Amino acid sequence: MTCPICRKETDPKYRPFCSKRCADIDLGRWLTGAYAIPSEEEDTLAPSDPPAPRPH
């Protein structure tokens, strides 16, 4: 298995990464929004639909 960041061989201690550095790079990408999981909710609303009311 190779590291998804740098493609080096993985280290069992940091799997699926090769090092703490690559694991930290990946975490940083998640925290800054570089990675995002698409939401189905956004896809179902048409641009002209008003936002749903918020509960009080």
HTML snippet that shows the backbone in 3Dmol.js (N, CA, C, O; Angstrom):
<script src="https://3Dmol.org/build/3Dmol-min.js"></script>
<div id="view" style="width:600px;height:400px;position:relative"></div>
<script>
const pdb = `
ATOM      1  N   MET A   1       0.851  -1.172   0.000  1.00  0.00           N
ATOM      2  CA  MET A   1       0.000   0.000   0.000  1.00  0.00           C
ATOM      3  C   MET A   1       0.900   1.239   0.000  1.00  0.00           C
ATOM      4  O   MET A   1       1.951   1.247   0.640  1.00  0.00           O
ATOM      5  N   THR A   2       0.488   2.269  -0.709  1.00  0.00           N
ATOM      6  CA  THR A   2       1.268   3.500  -0.764  1.00  0.00           C
ATOM      7  C   THR A   2       0.533   4.638  -0.064  1.00  0.00           C
ATOM      8  O   THR A   2      -0.693   4.641   0.043  1.00  0.00           O
ATOM      9  N   CYS A   3       1.298   5.581   0.399  1.00  0.00           N
ATOM     10  CA  CYS A   3       0.782   6.758   1.088  1.00  0.00           C
ATOM     11  C   CYS A   3      -0.050   7.592   0.095  1.00  0.00           C
ATOM     12  O   CYS A   3       0.410   7.848  -1.018  1.00  0.00           O
ATOM     13  N   PRO A   4      -1.256   8.014   0.476  1.00  0.00           N
ATOM     14  CA  PRO A   4      -2.079   8.803  -0.445  1.00  0.00           C
ATOM     15  C   PRO A   4      -1.550  10.223  -0.670  1.00  0.00           C
ATOM     16  O   PRO A   4      -1.994  10.904  -1.594  1.00  0.00           O
ATOM     17  N   ILE A   5      -0.621  10.673   0.154  1.00  0.00           N
ATOM     18  CA  ILE A   5      -0.074  12.025   0.008  1.00  0.00           C
ATOM     19  C   ILE A   5       1.163  12.041  -0.883  1.00  0.00           C
ATOM     20  O   ILE A   5       1.232  12.816  -1.837  1.00  0.00           O
ATOM     21  N   CYS A   6       2.161  11.170  -0.570  1.00  0.00           N
ATOM     22  CA  CYS A   6       3.427  11.232  -1.306  1.00  0.00           C
ATOM     23  C   CYS A   6       3.749   9.976  -2.115  1.00  0.00           C
ATOM     24  O   CYS A   6       4.736   9.945  -2.849  1.00  0.00           O
ATOM     25  N   ARG A   7       2.933   8.959  -1.983  1.00  0.00           N
ATOM     26  CA  ARG A   7       3.075   7.699  -2.734  1.00  0.00           C
ATOM     27  C   ARG A   7       4.241   6.826  -2.285  1.00  0.00           C
ATOM     28  O   ARG A   7       4.591   5.875  -2.984  1.00  0.00           O
ATOM     29  N   LYS A   8       4.860   7.125  -1.125  1.00  0.00           N
ATOM     30  CA  LYS A   8       5.891   6.240  -0.575  1.00  0.00           C
ATOM     31  C   LYS A   8       5.206   5.042   0.089  1.00  0.00           C
ATOM     32  O   LYS A   8       3.991   5.042   0.289  1.00  0.00           O
ATOM     33  N   GLU A   9       5.990   4.037   0.423  1.00  0.00           N
ATOM     34  CA  GLU A   9       5.465   2.862   1.120  1.00  0.00           C
ATOM     35  C   GLU A   9       4.973   3.275   2.517  1.00  0.00           C
ATOM     36  O   GLU A   9       5.615   4.089   3.181  1.00  0.00           O
ATOM     37  N   THR A  10       3.848   2.721   2.961  1.00  0.00           N
ATOM     38  CA  THR A  10       3.279   3.110   4.248  1.00  0.00           C
ATOM     39  C   THR A  10       4.055   2.517   5.414  1.00  0.00           C
ATOM     40  O   THR A  10       4.739   1.502   5.283  1.00  0.00           O
ATOM     41  N   ASP A  11       3.927   3.181   6.554  1.00  0.00           N
ATOM     42  CA  ASP A  11       4.510   2.719   7.807  1.00  0.00           C
ATOM     43  C   ASP A  11       3.346   2.244   8.672  1.00  0.00           C
ATOM     44  O   ASP A  11       2.380   2.986   8.849  1.00  0.00           O
ATOM     45  N   PRO A  12       3.410   1.029   9.216  1.00  0.00           N
ATOM     46  CA  PRO A  12       2.299   0.523  10.030  1.00  0.00           C
ATOM     47  C   PRO A  12       1.908   1.461  11.176  1.00  0.00           C
ATOM     48  O   PRO A  12       0.746   1.496  11.579  1.00  0.00           O
ATOM     49  N   LYS A  13       2.869   2.217  11.698  1.00  0.00           N
ATOM     50  CA  LYS A  13       2.593   3.154  12.797  1.00  0.00           C
ATOM     51  C   LYS A  13       1.667   4.292  12.355  1.00  0.00           C
ATOM     52  O   LYS A  13       0.890   4.803  13.162  1.00  0.00           O
ATOM     53  N   TYR A  14       1.745   4.690  11.088  1.00  0.00           N
ATOM     54  CA  TYR A  14       0.973   5.833  10.588  1.00  0.00           C
ATOM     55  C   TYR A  14      -0.015   5.452   9.492  1.00  0.00           C
ATOM     56  O   TYR A  14      -0.564   6.333   8.829  1.00  0.00           O
ATOM     57  N   ARG A  15      -0.246   4.188   9.292  1.00  0.00           N
ATOM     58  CA  ARG A  15      -1.083   3.698   8.208  1.00  0.00           C
ATOM     59  C   ARG A  15      -2.402   4.439   8.121  1.00  0.00           C
ATOM     60  O   ARG A  15      -3.042   4.607   9.159  1.00  0.00           O
ATOM     61  N   PRO A  16      -2.846   4.884   6.995  1.00  0.00           N
ATOM     62  CA  PRO A  16      -2.412   4.576   5.644  1.00  0.00           C
ATOM     63  C   PRO A  16      -1.315   5.506   5.123  1.00  0.00           C
ATOM     64  O   PRO A  16      -1.039   5.522   3.924  1.00  0.00           O
ATOM     65  N   PHE A  17      -0.690   6.277   6.009  1.00  0.00           N
ATOM     66  CA  PHE A  17       0.344   7.225   5.604  1.00  0.00           C
ATOM     67  C   PHE A  17       1.731   6.646   5.851  1.00  0.00           C
ATOM     68  O   PHE A  17       1.871   5.610   6.500  1.00  0.00           O
ATOM     69  N   CYS A  18       2.753   7.320   5.332  1.00  0.00           N
ATOM     70  CA  CYS A  18       4.128   6.857   5.515  1.00  0.00           C
ATOM     71  C   CYS A  18       4.788   7.501   6.720  1.00  0.00           C
ATOM     72  O   CYS A  18       5.785   6.992   7.232  1.00  0.00           O
ATOM     73  N   SER A  19       4.236   8.623   7.178  1.00  0.00           N
ATOM     74  CA  SER A  19       4.865   9.358   8.272  1.00  0.00           C
ATOM     75  C   SER A  19       3.849  10.265   8.948  1.00  0.00           C
ATOM     76  O   SER A  19       2.741  10.461   8.450  1.00  0.00           O
ATOM     77  N   LYS A  20       4.247  10.821  10.100  1.00  0.00           N
ATOM     78  CA  LYS A  20       3.396  11.777  10.805  1.00  0.00           C
ATOM     79  C   LYS A  20       3.209  13.025   9.941  1.00  0.00           C
ATOM     80  O   LYS A  20       2.136  13.629   9.943  1.00  0.00           O
ATOM     81  N   ARG A  21       4.242  13.406   9.211  1.00  0.00           N
ATOM     82  CA  ARG A  21       4.159  14.583   8.342  1.00  0.00           C
ATOM     83  C   ARG A  21       3.015  14.447   7.340  1.00  0.00           C
ATOM     84  O   ARG A  21       2.212  15.367   7.188  1.00  0.00           O
ATOM     85  N   CYS A  22       2.936  13.303   6.654  1.00  0.00           N
ATOM     86  CA  CYS A  22       1.880  13.107   5.668  1.00  0.00           C
ATOM     87  C   CYS A  22       0.505  13.010   6.339  1.00  0.00           C
ATOM     88  O   CYS A  22      -0.488  13.483   5.787  1.00  0.00           O
ATOM     89  N   ALA A  23       0.446  12.403   7.518  1.00  0.00           N
ATOM     90  CA  ALA A  23      -0.817  12.344   8.255  1.00  0.00           C
ATOM     91  C   ALA A  23      -1.267  13.758   8.631  1.00  0.00           C
ATOM     92  O   ALA A  23      -2.454  14.072   8.547  1.00  0.00           O
ATOM     93  N   ASP A  24      -0.326  14.611   9.046  1.00  0.00           N
ATOM     94  CA  ASP A  24      -0.659  15.992   9.399  1.00  0.00           C
ATOM     95  C   ASP A  24      -1.086  16.807   8.182  1.00  0.00           C
ATOM     96  O   ASP A  24      -1.978  17.650   8.284  1.00  0.00           O
ATOM     97  N   ILE A  25      -0.464  16.566   7.040  1.00  0.00           N
ATOM     98  CA  ILE A  25      -0.871  17.246   5.803  1.00  0.00           C
ATOM     99  C   ILE A  25      -2.314  16.891   5.479  1.00  0.00           C
ATOM    100  O   ILE A  25      -3.107  17.769   5.139  1.00  0.00           O
ATOM    101  N   ASP A  26      -2.661  15.614   5.580  1.00  0.00           N
ATOM    102  CA  ASP A  26      -4.023  15.172   5.301  1.00  0.00           C
ATOM    103  C   ASP A  26      -5.018  15.810   6.270  1.00  0.00           C
ATOM    104  O   ASP A  26      -6.074  16.283   5.851  1.00  0.00           O
ATOM    105  N   LEU A  27      -4.687  15.825   7.558  1.00  0.00           N
ATOM    106  CA  LEU A  27      -5.565  16.449   8.549  1.00  0.00           C
ATOM    107  C   LEU A  27      -5.752  17.925   8.242  1.00  0.00           C
ATOM    108  O   LEU A  27      -6.866  18.442   8.318  1.00  0.00           O
ATOM    109  N   GLY A  28      -4.671  18.602   7.896  1.00  0.00           N
ATOM    110  CA  GLY A  28      -4.767  20.019   7.548  1.00  0.00           C
ATOM    111  C   GLY A  28      -5.684  20.265   6.363  1.00  0.00           C
ATOM    112  O   GLY A  28      -6.416  21.254   6.339  1.00  0.00           O
ATOM    113  N   ARG A  29      -5.653  19.389   5.394  1.00  0.00           N
ATOM    114  CA  ARG A  29      -6.536  19.532   4.225  1.00  0.00           C
ATOM    115  C   ARG A  29      -8.000  19.399   4.628  1.00  0.00           C
ATOM    116  O   ARG A  29      -8.854  20.121   4.113  1.00  0.00           O
ATOM    117  N   TRP A  30      -8.297  18.471   5.553  1.00  0.00           N
ATOM    118  CA  TRP A  30      -9.671  18.338   6.035  1.00  0.00           C
ATOM    119  C   TRP A  30     -10.088  19.581   6.816  1.00  0.00           C
ATOM    120  O   TRP A  30     -11.196  20.088   6.637  1.00  0.00           O
ATOM    121  N   LEU A  31      -9.201  20.071   7.680  1.00  0.00           N
ATOM    122  CA  LEU A  31      -9.554  21.206   8.534  1.00  0.00           C
ATOM    123  C   LEU A  31      -9.713  22.516   7.768  1.00  0.00           C
ATOM    124  O   LEU A  31     -10.475  23.387   8.189  1.00  0.00           O
ATOM    125  N   THR A  32      -9.005  22.667   6.655  1.00  0.00           N
ATOM    126  CA  THR A  32      -9.126  23.908   5.871  1.00  0.00           C
ATOM    127  C   THR A  32     -10.210  23.832   4.807  1.00  0.00           C
ATOM    128  O   THR A  32     -10.475  24.818   4.119  1.00  0.00           O
ATOM    129  N   GLY A  33     -10.839  22.664   4.665  1.00  0.00           N
ATOM    130  CA  GLY A  33     -11.907  22.524   3.682  1.00  0.00           C
ATOM    131  C   GLY A  33     -11.424  22.129   2.303  1.00  0.00           C
ATOM    132  O   GLY A  33     -12.205  22.149   1.351  1.00  0.00           O
ATOM    133  N   ALA A  34     -10.160  21.770   2.169  1.00  0.00           N
ATOM    134  CA  ALA A  34      -9.655  21.337   0.867  1.00  0.00           C
ATOM    135  C   ALA A  34     -10.345  20.048   0.422  1.00  0.00           C
ATOM    136  O   ALA A  34     -10.557  19.817  -0.768  1.00  0.00           O
ATOM    137  N   TYR A  35     -10.688  19.217   1.405  1.00  0.00           N
ATOM    138  CA  TYR A  35     -11.473  18.017   1.125  1.00  0.00           C
ATOM    139  C   TYR A  35     -12.900  18.320   1.564  1.00  0.00           C
ATOM    140  O   TYR A  35     -13.111  18.974   2.585  1.00  0.00           O
ATOM    141  N   ALA A  36     -13.858  17.858   0.817  1.00  0.00           N
ATOM    142  CA  ALA A  36     -15.253  18.049   1.204  1.00  0.00           C
ATOM    143  C   ALA A  36     -16.069  16.858   0.735  1.00  0.00           C
ATOM    144  O   ALA A  36     -15.823  16.297  -0.333  1.00  0.00           O
ATOM    145  N   ILE A  37     -17.029  16.488   1.539  1.00  0.00           N
ATOM    146  CA  ILE A  37     -17.948  15.420   1.178  1.00  0.00           C
ATOM    147  C   ILE A  37     -19.206  16.091   0.669  1.00  0.00           C
ATOM    148  O   ILE A  37     -19.829  16.855   1.406  1.00  0.00           O
ATOM    149  N   PRO A  38     -19.599  15.830  -0.570  1.00  0.00           N
ATOM    150  CA  PRO A  38     -20.787  16.485  -1.114  1.00  0.00           C
ATOM    151  C   PRO A  38     -22.046  16.103  -0.328  1.00  0.00           C
ATOM    152  O   PRO A  38     -22.195  14.973   0.139  1.00  0.00           O
ATOM    153  N   SER A  39     -22.916  17.055  -0.204  1.00  0.00           N
ATOM    154  CA  SER A  39     -24.170  16.839   0.501  1.00  0.00           C
ATOM    155  C   SER A  39     -25.301  16.707  -0.502  1.00  0.00           C
ATOM    156  O   SER A  39     -25.381  17.480  -1.457  1.00  0.00           O
ATOM    157  N   GLU A  40     -26.166  15.743  -0.293  1.00  0.00           N
ATOM    158  CA  GLU A  40     -27.313  15.585  -1.183  1.00  0.00           C
ATOM    159  C   GLU A  40     -28.315  16.707  -0.995  1.00  0.00           C
ATOM    160  O   GLU A  40     -29.057  17.034  -1.921  1.00  0.00           O
ATOM    161  N   GLU A  41     -28.349  17.303   0.193  1.00  0.00           N
ATOM    162  CA  GLU A  41     -29.298  18.376   0.480  1.00  0.00           C
ATOM    163  C   GLU A  41     -29.101  19.550  -0.470  1.00  0.00           C
ATOM    164  O   GLU A  41     -30.081  20.109  -0.963  1.00  0.00           O
ATOM    165  N   GLU A  42     -27.868  19.930  -0.735  1.00  0.00           N
ATOM    166  CA  GLU A  42     -27.602  21.040  -1.640  1.00  0.00           C
ATOM    167  C   GLU A  42     -28.075  20.732  -3.059  1.00  0.00           C
ATOM    168  O   GLU A  42     -28.551  21.620  -3.766  1.00  0.00           O
ATOM    169  N   ASP A  43     -27.942  19.475  -3.471  1.00  0.00           N
ATOM    170  CA  ASP A  43     -28.320  19.086  -4.823  1.00  0.00           C
ATOM    171  C   ASP A  43     -29.833  19.085  -5.032  1.00  0.00           C
ATOM    172  O   ASP A  43     -30.287  19.223  -6.167  1.00  0.00           O
ATOM    173  N   THR A  44     -30.623  18.934  -3.973  1.00  0.00           N
ATOM    174  CA  THR A  44     -32.066  18.825  -4.134  1.00  0.00           C
ATOM    175  C   THR A  44     -32.766  20.172  -4.185  1.00  0.00           C
ATOM    176  O   THR A  44     -33.912  20.253  -4.628  1.00  0.00           O
ATOM    177  N   LEU A  45     -32.098  21.233  -3.740  1.00  0.00           N
ATOM    178  CA  LEU A  45     -32.723  22.548  -3.752  1.00  0.00           C
ATOM    179  C   LEU A  45     -32.435  23.273  -5.064  1.00  0.00           C
ATOM    180  O   LEU A  45     -31.296  23.319  -5.530  1.00  0.00           O
ATOM    181  N   ALA A  46     -33.474  23.828  -5.640  1.00  0.00           N
ATOM    182  CA  ALA A  46     -33.299  24.647  -6.835  1.00  0.00           C
ATOM    183  C   ALA A  46     -32.817  26.022  -6.389  1.00  0.00           C
ATOM    184  O   ALA A  46     -33.135  26.441  -5.277  1.00  0.00           O
ATOM    185  N   PRO A  47     -32.066  26.731  -7.212  1.00  0.00           N
ATOM    186  CA  PRO A  47     -31.556  28.048  -6.820  1.00  0.00           C
ATOM    187  C   PRO A  47     -32.654  29.032  -6.446  1.00  0.00           C
ATOM    188  O   PRO A  47     -32.405  29.941  -5.654  1.00  0.00           O
ATOM    189  N   SER A  48     -33.848  28.886  -6.982  1.00  0.00           N
ATOM    190  CA  SER A  48     -34.933  29.818  -6.687  1.00  0.00           C
ATOM    191  C   SER A  48     -35.738  29.423  -5.453  1.00  0.00           C
ATOM    192  O   SER A  48     -36.596  30.193  -5.020  1.00  0.00           O
ATOM    193  N   ASP A  49     -35.488  28.243  -4.870  1.00  0.00           N
ATOM    194  CA  ASP A  49     -36.213  27.817  -3.678  1.00  0.00           C
ATOM    195  C   ASP A  49     -35.785  28.658  -2.482  1.00  0.00           C
ATOM    196  O   ASP A  49     -34.593  28.882  -2.276  1.00  0.00           O
ATOM    197  N   PRO A  50     -36.760  29.128  -1.685  1.00  0.00           N
ATOM    198  CA  PRO A  50     -36.380  29.879  -0.475  1.00  0.00           C
ATOM    199  C   PRO A  50     -35.799  28.926   0.561  1.00  0.00           C
ATOM    200  O   PRO A  50     -36.092  27.730   0.530  1.00  0.00           O
ATOM    201  N   PRO A  51     -34.987  29.429   1.469  1.00  0.00           N
ATOM    202  CA  PRO A  51     -34.439  28.553   2.501  1.00  0.00           C
ATOM    203  C   PRO A  51     -35.539  28.037   3.423  1.00  0.00           C
ATOM    204  O   PRO A  51     -36.561  28.699   3.611  1.00  0.00           O
ATOM    205  N   ALA A  52     -35.330  26.870   3.988  1.00  0.00           N
ATOM    206  CA  ALA A  52     -36.311  26.291   4.899  1.00  0.00           C
ATOM    207  C   ALA A  52     -36.345  27.108   6.179  1.00  0.00           C
ATOM    208  O   ALA A  52     -35.310  27.611   6.617  1.00  0.00           O
ATOM    209  N   PRO A  53     -37.534  27.249   6.795  1.00  0.00           N
ATOM    210  CA  PRO A  53     -37.624  28.014   8.052  1.00  0.00           C
ATOM    211  C   PRO A  53     -36.845  27.298   9.158  1.00  0.00           C
ATOM    212  O   PRO A  53     -36.798  26.069   9.215  1.00  0.00           O
ATOM    213  N   ARG A  54     -36.243  28.093  10.022  1.00  0.00           N
ATOM    214  CA  ARG A  54     -35.478  27.532  11.130  1.00  0.00           C
ATOM    215  C   ARG A  54     -36.387  27.406  12.354  1.00  0.00           C
ATOM    216  O   ARG A  54     -37.156  28.323  12.643  1.00  0.00           O
ATOM    217  N   PRO A  55     -36.310  26.282  13.079  1.00  0.00           N
ATOM    218  CA  PRO A  55     -37.131  26.131  14.289  1.00  0.00           C
ATOM    219  C   PRO A  55     -36.680  27.121  15.365  1.00  0.00           C
ATOM    220  O   PRO A  55     -35.505  27.480  15.444  1.00  0.00           O
ATOM    221  N   HIS A  56     -37.624  27.550  16.180  1.00  0.00           N
ATOM    222  CA  HIS A  56     -37.316  28.530  17.240  1.00  0.00           C
ATOM    223  C   HIS A  56     -36.920  27.853  18.502  1.00  0.00           C
ATOM    224  O   HIS A  56     -36.627  28.519  19.495  1.00  0.00           O
TER     225      HIS A  56
END
`;
const viewer = $3Dmol.createViewer("view");
viewer.addModel(pdb, "pdb");
viewer.setStyle({}, {cartoon: {color: "spectrum"}});
viewer.zoomTo();
viewer.render();
</script>
